[in-house]
């Protein structure tokens, strides 16, 4: 099972969640929201060989944490994964739009210079602007759009740009989310939870609840669950070619 976007360090008991992930054999991409969080979060997962920690600077925090960009640059050689990064066009964060763009472009340029990374992207209410940067920085690496909620037109554009997509139970619960996922090439889909931020029935999603997304994909794609499991694992292995094997 795969949770390709969750915030392990932000659960009330991160060590307990990590132990459960290890016991269950989950492959997890643990994204961070600031560069200062990366070392401690990476150390937490040090005994879990299927957990990878991504180096991030969340767009909702860049106006407070842009001073951490030099630390991001310093740490980047230590991680093959970058996230959570991107842009957020919600009204609360629009006043910091220019700072968001400057930070996002800096990170993409740094990743390009470093030879590329796997990047988990936030694009809420900003999908077109995010895709403009994906197009402008093609050598930054492989882009995985987390919980994509843009228009069908932007989705088609993202597909043409070679983007991947991580989808979770919350996204697949709604009709609009399912309609978007139905348009995505199956060979570019991975599962996620976005826990503990994403919730289902009032409770924070846990990494192993990516299992719910597998059930939803089985229905959406009219495939047996076992086939969906195999397809997702094949996708992950292909994405991680030349990095590490799940």
MOWO-V876347 format. One record per residue. RES is the residue in one letter. D_CENTER is the distance of its C-alpha to the mean C-alpha in Angstrom with 2 decimals. Layout:
res:RES d_center:D_CENTER
res:RES d_center:D_CENTER
This chain:
res:X d_center:15.41
res:X d_center:11.65
res:X d_center:9.02
res:X d_center:5.83
res:X d_center:4.19
res:X d_center:7.44
res:X d_center:9.81
res:X d_center:12.61
res:X d_center:14.80
res:X d_center:15.19
res:X d_center:16.85
res:X d_center:20.65
res:X d_center:21.18
res:X d_center:18.32
res:X d_center:20.75
res:X d_center:21.76
res:X d_center:18.31
res:X d_center:17.68
res:X d_center:21.12
res:X d_center:20.49
res:X d_center:17.35
res:X d_center:19.60
res:X d_center:22.47
res:X d_center:20.66
res:X d_center:19.29
res:X d_center:15.61
res:X d_center:13.07
res:X d_center:10.31
res:X d_center:7.48
res:X d_center:8.59
res:X d_center:7.00
res:X d_center:10.04
res:X d_center:11.44
res:X d_center:14.44
res:X d_center:15.81
res:X d_center:18.54
res:X d_center:16.36
res:X d_center:15.13
res:X d_center:18.44
res:X d_center:19.21
res:X d_center:15.85
res:X d_center:16.10
res:X d_center:19.71
res:X d_center:19.02
res:X d_center:17.27
res:X d_center:19.91
res:X d_center:21.81
res:X d_center:19.02
res:X d_center:18.75
res:X d_center:15.81
res:X d_center:13.48
res:X d_center:11.76
res:X d_center:11.07
res:X d_center:8.98
res:X d_center:11.16
res:X d_center:10.22
res:X d_center:12.36
res:X d_center:11.25
res:X d_center:13.18
res:X d_center:15.04
res:X d_center:16.48
res:X d_center:17.41
res:X d_center:20.92
res:X d_center:21.56
res:X d_center:19.82
res:X d_center:20.30
res:X d_center:22.98
res:X d_center:20.41
res:X d_center:19.62
res:X d_center:22.32
res:X d_center:20.77
res:X d_center:17.41
res:X d_center:19.59
res:X d_center:21.48
res:X d_center:18.65
res:X d_center:16.72
res:X d_center:19.16
res:X d_center:18.23
res:X d_center:14.60
res:X d_center:13.30
res:X d_center:9.66
res:X d_center:8.69
res:X d_center:6.31
res:X d_center:6.33
res:X d_center:8.67
res:X d_center:10.29
res:X d_center:13.10
res:X d_center:14.33
res:X d_center:17.60
res:X d_center:18.69
res:X d_center:22.35
res:X d_center:21.86
res:X d_center:19.82
res:X d_center:21.73
res:X d_center:24.40
res:X d_center:22.02
res:X d_center:20.84
res:X d_center:22.61
res:X d_center:21.20
res:X d_center:17.62
res:X d_center:18.49
res:X d_center:20.33
res:X d_center:17.61
res:X d_center:14.92
res:X d_center:17.59
res:X d_center:18.68
res:X d_center:15.36
res:X d_center:15.17
res:X d_center:18.86
res:X d_center:18.54
res:X d_center:15.95
res:X d_center:18.39
res:X d_center:21.28
res:X d_center:19.74
res:X d_center:19.43
res:X d_center:15.78
res:X d_center:12.51
res:X d_center:9.29
res:X d_center:7.07
res:X d_center:3.53
res:X d_center:5.72
res:X d_center:7.40
res:X d_center:10.53
res:X d_center:12.58
res:X d_center:16.17
res:X d_center:15.49
res:X d_center:14.32
res:X d_center:17.51
res:X d_center:17.38
res:X d_center:13.85
res:X d_center:15.13
res:X d_center:18.28
res:X d_center:16.57
res:X d_center:14.75
res:X d_center:18.31
res:X d_center:19.90
res:X d_center:17.95
res:X d_center:17.68
res:X d_center:18.17
res:X d_center:15.16
res:X d_center:13.53
res:X d_center:11.34
res:X d_center:8.96
res:X d_center:6.08
res:X d_center:6.36
res:X d_center:4.49
res:X d_center:7.88
res:X d_center:10.02
res:X d_center:13.40
res:X d_center:15.47
res:X d_center:18.75
res:X d_center:19.67
res:X d_center:20.98
res:X d_center:17.77
res:X d_center:16.03
res:X d_center:18.87
res:X d_center:18.55
res:X d_center:14.88
res:X d_center:16.11
res:X d_center:19.02
res:X d_center:17.01
res:X d_center:15.38
res:X d_center:11.79
res:X d_center:9.76
res:X d_center:8.13
res:X d_center:6.35
res:X d_center:9.07
res:X d_center:10.57
res:X d_center:14.17
res:X d_center:14.34
res:X d_center:13.31
res:X d_center:15.72
res:X d_center:18.40
res:X d_center:19.46
res:X d_center:21.43
res:X d_center:19.64
res:X d_center:16.23
res:X d_center:18.06
res:X d_center:19.85
res:X d_center:16.81
res:X d_center:15.41
res:X d_center:18.99
res:X d_center:18.94
res:X d_center:16.00
res:X d_center:17.39
res:X d_center:16.93
res:X d_center:16.46
res:X d_center:13.08
res:X d_center:11.52
res:X d_center:9.51
res:X d_center:9.52
res:X d_center:7.56
res:X d_center:9.45
res:X d_center:7.96
res:X d_center:11.26
res:X d_center:13.52
res:X d_center:12.86
res:X d_center:12.83
res:X d_center:16.33
res:X d_center:18.52
res:X d_center:22.26
res:X d_center:22.05
res:X d_center:20.37
res:X d_center:16.99
res:X d_center:14.97
res:X d_center:15.05
res:X d_center:12.90
res:X d_center:15.76
res:X d_center:15.76
res:X d_center:13.14
res:X d_center:16.64
res:X d_center:17.36
res:X d_center:14.90
res:X d_center:16.76
res:X d_center:19.96
res:X d_center:18.97
res:X d_center:18.02
res:X d_center:21.32
res:X d_center:23.19
res:X d_center:21.49
res:X d_center:22.06
res:X d_center:25.39
res:X d_center:24.65
res:X d_center:25.54
res:X d_center:22.86
res:X d_center:23.72
res:X d_center:23.16
res:X d_center:19.67
res:X d_center:18.93
res:X d_center:20.39
res:X d_center:18.64
res:X d_center:15.10
res:X d_center:16.27
res:X d_center:17.83
res:X d_center:14.71
res:X d_center:12.92
res:X d_center:16.15
res:X d_center:16.43
res:X d_center:13.06
res:X d_center:14.07
res:X d_center:17.62
res:X d_center:19.26
res:X d_center:16.77
res:X d_center:17.33
res:X d_center:18.04
res:X d_center:16.52
